[in-house]
Amino acid sequence: MAISLKDLTHKKAPAPARILIFGPPGMGKTTAAAEFPEPIFLQTEDGYPSDMPDPPARFEREQLGGFDGLMDAIGALYSEPHDYCTVVIDSLDKLEPWVWEKTCRENNWATIETPGYGKGYLAAEMQWREILGGLNALRRERGMAIVLIAHSTIETVNDPTTVAYSRYDIRLQKRAVALFQDEMDAILFVNQDVTIKHDDPKAKSSRSRADGGGNRWIYAAPRPAFVAKNRFGIPDKIMCARGETYAELAKYLPAPSERTGEAVAA
């Protein structure tokens, strides 16, 4: 069909959000994701917070079993009737070995390093893009928000404009990190504030120690110390309080879609 300027639209119809939440263990990432509207979890790691008052629906790691099982679950969410509004993968770094195993099986490699020169990680992008394609179909056709959870790692940044420094990054291989940085609407870093306290500087043996309260914060804008971004105008820093995190984020996110429910023809 030919494209015409008469077909242009100026209507604003924001799609549901695609959000990646990452940070050190125990910061409440899973708990925050469970606050999103009608979530369903695809668990790629063992364990789930035992103190959740009302655990959401989920496919557990043993049920999924690997890459193919994950894609089957995404396919079921696409084609079967349901009222879930948010799909959560917990976590990406535990999913990555499944991606590598699938890549190795398709290429008859012993390990992802077998082809050398980073070719294995390049080939793995095909599997990552298959996952993203399935998630984007859920977002586009079923109106589901996407929430991805990952742990953090500390990387050294060799900045040509200054001395090398350390920062928190997503715990994935670098090519996968770049892929998700491009694809996500928001990358939110969760951590506690840390204050450095110094002993008496006049003492012969002065020591510094980390201190801080129990408050956890979500950072939505990039800083040298961590990766972050958002396209919704979320403030640079908001409190990550149990039971209140989504309510605070929802002030800036697109409203949940009403397209879930009916099945979509495969």
LINSUL-V983957 format. One record per pair of residues at least 12 apart in sequence whose C-alpha atoms are under 6 Angstrom apart, sorted by sequence separation. I is the first residue (numbers start at 1). J is the second residue. If there is no record, write none. Layout:
# LINSUL-V983957
i;j
I;J
I;J
This chain:
# LINSUL-V983957
i;j
155;167
197;209
154;167
196;209
154;168
196;210
153;168
195;210
221;236
42;58
43;59
45;61
153;169
195;211
220;236
40;57
41;58
42;59
43;60
44;61
152;169
194;211
195;212
219;236
40;58
43;61
152;170
153;171
194;212
219;237
234;252
152;171
218;237
151;171
218;238
232;252
103;124
217;238
217;239
218;240
217;240
192;216
216;240
191;216
191;217
190;217
190;218
189;218
189;219
67;98
188;219
66;98
188;220
188;228
187;228
187;229
186;229
186;230
39;84
185;230
38;84
39;85
44;90
185;231
38;85
39;86
40;87
41;88
42;89
43;90
44;91
37;85
38;86
39;87
41;89
45;94
44;94
44;95
93;150
86;144
91;149
92;150
167;225
168;226
169;227
85;144
86;145
87;146
88;147
89;148
90;149
91;150
167;226
78;138
86;146
88;148
93;172
143;257
143;259
142;259
143;260
142;260
20;147
22;149
24;151
17;145
18;146
19;147
20;148
21;149
22;150
23;151
24;152
16;145
20;149
22;151
23;152
22;152
19;184
18;184
19;185
21;187
23;189
18;185
19;186
20;187
21;188
22;189
23;190
19;187
83;260
83;261
82;261
81;261
81;262
81;263
80;263
79;263
79;264
36;246
35;246
16;254
